Amino acid sequence: MLTRRQQDAYDAFYASTHDNEYLDTRTELLVGLAAAIAMSCQPCVN
């Protein structure tokens, strides 16, 4: 579970990668997947 601060940061990051004109759909998905994986990594959770 994310803290409020972490959730706000993730939401801002997600919006910045999906609400832009620079990344194509595939890159958006890969960036989102990488962020989701990183949020579950052990150093980030502790």
C-alpha positions in Angstrom: 0.0 0.0 0.0 1.3 3.5 -0.9 1.3 6.4 1.5 -0.6 9.5 0.4 2.6 11.2 -0.6 3.7 8.2 -2.7 0.3 8.0 -4.4 0.3 11.7 -5.2 3.8 11.4 -6.7 2.8 8.3 -8.7 -0.4 9.9 -10.0 1.5 13.0 -11.1 4.1 10.8 -12.9 1.4 8.7 -14.5 -0.4 11.8 -15.8 2.8 13.3 -17.1 3.5 10.2 -19.2 0.0 9.7 -20.5 -1.2 13.3 -21.1 1.5 14.5 -23.5 2.3 14.7 -27.1 5.8 13.2 -27.0 5.4 9.6 -26.2 3.7 7.1 -28.4 1.2 4.6 -27.0 3.7 1.7 -26.7 6.3 3.9 -24.9 3.6 5.1 -22.5 2.7 1.5 -21.7 6.3 0.5 -21.1 7.0 3.5 -18.9 3.9 2.7 -16.9 4.8 -1.0 -16.5 8.3 -0.1 -15.4 6.9 2.3 -12.8 4.5 -0.3 -11.5 7.3 -2.9 -11.2 9.6 -0.3 -9.5 6.9 0.5 -7.0 6.9 -3.1 -5.9 10.6 -3.5 -5.6 12.0 -4.2 -2.1 14.0 -0.9 -1.6 10.9 1.1 -2.6 8.5 -0.8 -0.3 10.7 -0.5 2.9 
